[in-house]
Amino acid sequence: MISYEIASVKNGKHKLSFYGLSTDTKPTGAYETLTIANGSTFFEMDSFAVKVYDEEHSKWLPEDEE
């Protein structure tokens, strides 16, 4: 289950802080009705990794290794 809080809103985009597991599907583009802004974060509670959203490429960095 993913939880979130809104850190700030600018130009209709929401800088969000997400909390979930490394196995959760990370949202891209929008979450519920909120547009995800560049620099939003996703904290993986099980691995303690932090991902940062790259809005231009619609992906979370650093990317997971395959």
C-alpha positions as CSV (number, residue, x, y, z in Angstrom):
1,M,0.0,0.0,0.0
2,I,1.3,3.4,-0.9
3,S,0.8,6.4,1.3
4,Y,1.6,10.0,0.4
5,E,1.6,13.6,1.6
6,I,1.6,16.8,-0.4
7,A,4.8,18.8,0.1
8,S,3.9,21.7,-2.1
9,V,1.8,22.8,-5.1
10,K,3.1,25.0,-7.9
11,N,1.5,25.6,-11.3
12,G,-1.1,22.8,-10.8
13,K,1.6,20.2,-10.1
14,H,2.1,18.6,-6.7
15,K,5.4,17.8,-5.2
16,L,4.6,14.6,-3.3
17,S,6.3,12.4,-0.8
18,F,5.4,8.8,-1.2
19,Y,5.9,5.9,1.2
20,G,5.7,2.3,0.2
21,L,7.6,-0.9,-0.5
22,S,10.3,-1.5,-3.1
23,T,7.9,-4.0,-4.8
24,D,5.0,-1.4,-5.1
25,T,4.4,0.0,-8.6
26,K,5.5,3.6,-8.4
27,P,3.1,6.0,-10.0
28,T,4.1,8.1,-13.0
29,G,2.4,11.2,-14.4
30,A,-0.4,11.4,-11.9
31,Y,-1.5,9.8,-8.7
32,E,-5.2,9.8,-8.0
33,T,-6.1,13.3,-9.2
34,L,-2.7,14.9,-8.5
35,T,-0.1,15.6,-11.1
36,I,3.3,14.5,-9.9
37,A,5.9,17.3,-10.0
38,N,9.6,16.9,-10.8
39,G,11.5,16.2,-7.6
40,S,8.8,14.3,-5.8
41,T,10.2,11.5,-3.7
42,F,9.4,7.8,-3.0
43,F,10.7,6.3,0.2
44,E,11.0,2.5,0.1
45,M,10.3,1.4,3.7
46,D,11.8,-2.1,3.3
47,S,15.0,-1.1,1.6
48,F,15.4,2.4,2.9
49,A,16.1,3.6,-0.7
50,V,14.8,7.0,-1.8
51,K,13.7,7.6,-5.4
52,V,13.3,11.0,-7.0
53,Y,10.8,11.7,-9.8
54,D,12.1,12.8,-13.2
55,E,9.0,14.5,-14.7
56,E,10.6,15.1,-18.1
57,H,11.1,11.3,-18.6
58,S,8.2,10.1,-16.4
59,K,10.5,7.8,-14.3
60,W,11.9,7.4,-10.8
61,L,15.7,7.8,-10.3
62,P,17.9,6.0,-9.6
63,E,16.4,3.3,-11.7
64,D,16.2,-0.2,-10.3
65,E,18.9,-2.6,-11.6
66,E,17.7,-5.6,-13.6
